[in-house]
Amino acid sequence: MSVHNLLQTNIESLKQAELLLIRITDTQYRAVSHPFTANIGKHLRHITDHYRLLLEGLPDTLVEYDKRERLETEENERSAMILRLRSLCNELSRLAETCSTDVQLSISLAVNEQDESPRVNSTLSRELVFLQSHSVHHYAIISAILKLQNIKFDSDFGIAPSTLKYEHGKKCAP
């Protein structure tokens, strides 16, 4: 899959979150549903922090995922998160227009509390695969929160692409 296609897939994934936010209330966005300790806003803020760090790190080819801002405004205000999602989609779209080849990157991410964050080699493609998978993982948690709040949402939200392919294959098989 090309970098361009990976960027488009990530844009589509972020747009899923925006569509969800348009359908829920601010109260639902901020609500913490037992047994979870984080609300929908915290999960989406966590996702968008990772995208922001990838985009900020591209010019220097160093992505430091531990330098998340953790903006409470985006965690608590649905409108702020919608703006963040739209901004990220716009940046990813611009990148899709200008980036025709993969980019070598160095990634820094803590693996435990004691040691310094290791730097490992990666590529833009690999990080886009990671971010899309990471988003779906958090979408799955968000979908559980939505169910606990009795909120109807797209049944594919938070389902891994490989699972969707498998389920679709079962339906199409004779």
C-alpha positions as CSV (number, residue, x, y, z in Angstrom):
1,M,0.0,0.0,0.0
2,S,1.4,3.4,-0.9
3,V,2.0,6.3,1.5
4,H,-0.8,8.1,-0.3
5,N,-3.3,5.3,0.4
6,L,-2.1,5.0,4.0
7,L,-2.7,8.7,4.5
8,Q,-6.2,8.4,3.0
9,T,-7.0,5.5,5.3
10,N,-5.9,7.5,8.3
11,I,-8.0,10.5,7.2
12,E,-11.0,8.2,6.8
13,S,-10.4,6.8,10.3
14,L,-10.2,10.3,11.8
15,K,-13.4,11.3,10.0
16,Q,-15.2,8.3,11.7
17,A,-14.5,10.0,15.0
18,E,-15.7,13.3,13.8
19,L,-19.0,11.7,12.6
20,L,-19.4,10.1,16.0
21,L,-18.8,13.5,17.8
22,I,-21.5,15.2,15.7
23,R,-24.0,12.6,16.9
24,I,-23.4,12.8,20.7
25,T,-23.8,15.5,23.3
26,D,-21.1,17.3,25.3
27,T,-22.3,15.4,28.4
28,Q,-21.9,12.0,26.7
29,Y,-18.5,13.1,25.4
30,R,-17.3,13.9,29.0
31,A,-19.1,11.1,30.8
32,V,-17.0,8.4,32.5
33,S,-18.8,5.1,32.4
34,H,-17.9,2.4,34.9
35,P,-15.7,0.3,34.7
36,F,-13.7,2.7,32.5
37,T,-11.7,5.5,34.0
38,A,-11.4,7.7,30.9
39,N,-14.1,9.3,28.9
40,I,-14.5,9.5,25.1
41,G,-12.7,12.8,25.1
42,K,-9.5,11.4,26.8
43,H,-9.3,8.5,24.3
44,L,-9.7,10.9,21.3
45,R,-7.2,13.4,22.7
46,H,-4.7,10.5,23.1
47,I,-5.2,9.5,19.5
48,T,-4.9,13.0,18.1
49,D,-1.8,13.7,20.2
50,H,0.0,10.9,18.4
51,Y,-1.0,12.2,15.0
52,R,0.1,15.7,16.0
53,L,3.5,14.4,17.1
54,L,4.0,12.4,13.9
55,L,3.2,15.5,11.8
56,E,5.4,17.8,14.0
57,G,8.3,15.3,13.8
58,L,8.3,14.8,10.1
59,P,10.5,17.8,9.1
60,D,13.3,16.6,11.4
61,T,12.5,12.9,10.9
62,L,12.3,12.4,14.6
63,V,8.9,11.5,16.2
64,E,8.8,11.7,20.0
65,Y,5.5,10.1,21.0
66,D,6.1,10.8,24.7
67,K,5.8,14.6,24.2
68,R,2.0,14.6,24.2
69,E,0.3,17.9,25.2
70,R,-2.7,16.2,26.9
71,L,-4.9,19.3,26.3
72,E,-7.8,19.2,28.7
73,T,-9.8,21.5,26.4
74,E,-9.9,18.8,23.7
75,E,-10.7,16.1,26.3
76,N,-13.7,18.1,27.6
77,E,-15.0,20.1,24.7
78,R,-16.4,18.2,21.8
79,S,-16.2,21.3,19.6
80,A,-12.4,21.6,20.3
81,M,-11.9,18.0,19.4
82,I,-13.9,18.3,16.2
83,L,-11.6,21.3,15.2
84,R,-8.5,19.2,16.0
85,L,-9.8,16.2,14.0
86,R,-10.5,18.5,11.0
87,S,-7.1,20.2,11.3
88,L,-5.3,16.8,11.3
89,C,-7.3,15.6,8.3
90,N,-6.3,18.8,6.4
91,E,-2.7,18.3,7.3
92,L,-2.7,14.7,6.3
93,S,-4.4,15.7,3.0
94,R,-1.7,18.2,2.3
95,L,0.9,15.6,3.1
96,A,-0.8,13.2,0.7
97,E,-0.5,15.8,-2.1
98,T,3.2,16.4,-1.5
99,C,4.6,13.1,-0.2
100,S,5.1,10.6,-3.0
101,T,7.7,8.3,-1.4
102,D,8.2,6.8,2.0
103,V,10.3,8.8,4.6
104,Q,12.8,7.2,7.0
105,L,12.1,8.2,10.6
106,S,13.5,7.8,14.0
107,I,10.9,7.1,16.7
108,S,11.1,7.7,20.4
109,L,8.6,6.1,22.8
110,A,8.8,5.0,26.4
111,V,8.6,1.3,27.0
112,N,8.9,1.4,30.8
113,E,9.1,4.0,33.6
114,Q,12.8,3.4,34.5
115,D,14.7,3.6,31.3
116,E,15.2,6.4,28.8
117,S,12.9,6.2,25.8
118,P,14.6,4.2,23.1
119,R,15.0,5.5,19.6
120,V,14.2,3.0,16.8
121,N,14.2,3.3,13.1
122,S,10.9,3.4,11.3
123,T,9.2,4.9,8.2
124,L,6.2,7.1,7.6
125,S,4.3,4.1,6.2
126,R,5.0,2.1,9.3
127,E,3.9,4.9,11.6
128,L,0.7,5.4,9.6
129,V,-0.1,1.7,10.0
130,F,0.6,2.1,13.7
131,L,-1.6,5.2,14.1
132,Q,-4.5,3.7,12.2
133,S,-4.3,0.5,14.3
134,H,-3.9,2.5,17.5
135,S,-7.0,4.5,16.6
136,V,-9.1,1.4,16.0
137,H,-7.9,0.0,19.4
138,H,-9.1,3.2,21.1
139,Y,-12.3,3.3,19.0
140,A,-13.1,-0.2,20.4
141,I,-12.9,1.1,23.9
142,I,-15.0,4.1,22.9
143,S,-17.6,1.8,21.4
144,A,-17.8,0.0,24.8
145,I,-18.3,3.3,26.5
146,L,-21.0,4.2,24.0
147,K,-22.8,0.9,24.6
148,L,-22.7,1.5,28.4
149,Q,-24.4,4.9,27.7
150,N,-26.9,3.3,25.4
151,I,-25.8,5.4,22.5
152,K,-26.4,4.0,19.0
153,F,-23.4,4.2,16.6
154,D,-22.0,2.7,13.4
155,S,-21.6,-1.1,14.0
156,D,-18.2,-1.1,12.2
157,F,-16.8,1.6,14.6
158,G,-13.9,0.1,16.6
159,I,-13.8,-3.1,14.6
160,A,-10.4,-4.0,13.2
161,P,-10.1,-4.0,9.4
162,S,-9.0,-7.7,9.4
163,T,-12.2,-8.6,11.4
164,L,-14.3,-6.6,8.9
165,K,-12.7,-8.4,6.0
166,Y,-13.2,-11.8,7.6
167,E,-16.9,-11.0,8.4
168,H,-17.5,-9.7,4.9
169,G,-15.9,-12.8,3.4
170,K,-18.2,-15.0,5.5
171,K,-21.3,-13.2,4.2
172,C,-20.1,-13.4,0.6
173,A,-19.1,-17.1,0.7
174,P,-21.5,-19.6,-0.9
